[in-house]
Amino acid sequence: MEVSSSTGSANIQVDVMKKAQETQAQQVLKVLESAQEQSKEVTAQKTGVGGNLNITG
C-alpha cells in the first residue's frame, strides 16, 4: 500500500500547524508572565513595598 504524496504533505502541514500553535502558546505565556511581573512592580511602588523605596530625609 502506497502513501500518496497528498496524504504525506497533509501530515507535514498538520505537524507544522501543531508546532506553530505550541510556539504561540509559549509566547502568550511569556507575555502573561511579563505582565504579571510588571503588575507586581507597580503594586510594590504604590504600596511602598518592594525594592524601589524612595526614602528622603
Secondary structure, DSSP 8 states (H G I E B T S, - for coil): ----HHHHHHHHHHHHHHHHHHHHHHHHHHHHHHHHHHHHHHHHHHHT-SS------
